[in-house]
Amino acid sequence: LLLHYADAKKDLTGTVQKLAKFLEVDLTAREADEVSHKCSFQHMKTVEDKMTGMLWGHDESSIMKVGGTLRSGRNGDGISVVTPEMRREWEETVQTELRD
């Protein structure tokens, strides 16, 4: 399953339902709405302090800085942190590993 941020931004509930179907999880409309709310950029910004990138079963070190998980919530903003080499590697991986 390949999901795109732009698609989720356009239709978060539809994306949640697509993911649930892929995982073979039955969600009621109310549950899909609740998941969508908790996955919304607005809600995640209110709980960003809980997104530390902590590795379970390891020491207390984090793989992310506090407040560094969520940026702007805009499509295409990742280009500011993705190098051309990273982009090339991503495209290669999509072509070789995620083909239909």
N, C-alpha and C positions, 0 to 999 in steps of 0.2 A: 504494500500500500504506500503510495507516494502522495503526501499532502503538501499543499503550497500555502504559505502564509496569506498570500493575496486572496486565495479562495476562501480561507477561513475568515478573513476579515470581511469579505462580502457576505458570507452566509455561515456564521459560526454554528448555529443550530444544525444546519444541513451537514456541516463538516463533522460535528459531534455524532450525528446519526450515522454518517458514512463510516466513521471509526468504530462505532458500536457494532454495526453490521459486520464489519471486517473481523472484529474480535468475538463475534457471535454472542453479543450481549443484548438482551432485550431491555429497552428503556421505554418507560411511559413518556408521554408528552411532557408531563411535569418534571420528570427526572432529566430529560434532555434539556429542558429550559434551565434547570438548576445547574447542570454541568456547564452549559453555555455561559451562564452568569459567572460561575467561578473561574471559567477560562477566559473571560473578557479582559482586555487590557486594563480597563478601568478598575475591575476588582483586583487583578493581580498587582497593580500598583499599590493597592492598600495593604497587601500582605507581602510585599517584596522582601521585607526583612526575614521572612521565613524561607526564602529561596536562596540558600547559602551555598549550594553546590557541595554540601558535605558528603563525603564518601562513607557509606555504611560499612561498619566493620573495621574502620581505620581510625587513626587518631582524630583529634578535633580540628585538623587543618581543613581549609576550604579550597576548592578549586576556582572559586570566583570571589571577587571583592564584593563586600556588602554594597548594595545599590547598583551593581553592575550587570544584573541579569536582564533587566528590561530597559530598553532605550526609549525610543519615541513612539513606537506603535504604528509607524508609517511604513507602507510598502516601499521597498528599495533602499531603506536606510542602512541595511547591512553592507552595502557597497563601500561605506566609509571604513569598514573594518576588515573586509575581505580583500586580500591581495590578488593580483592577476594569477599568480601561481595557485593559490587556493581555489580560485574560480575554475581554472583549467582542471585541477584534480577532481573537483566536484563534478564537472561535466563528464569527465572520463568515467567516474564511478557510476553516474546515472546511466550512461550508455552501456556499461558492461554488467552492472549488478542489478539495475532496476528496470530492465526491459520488460515489456508486456509479454 
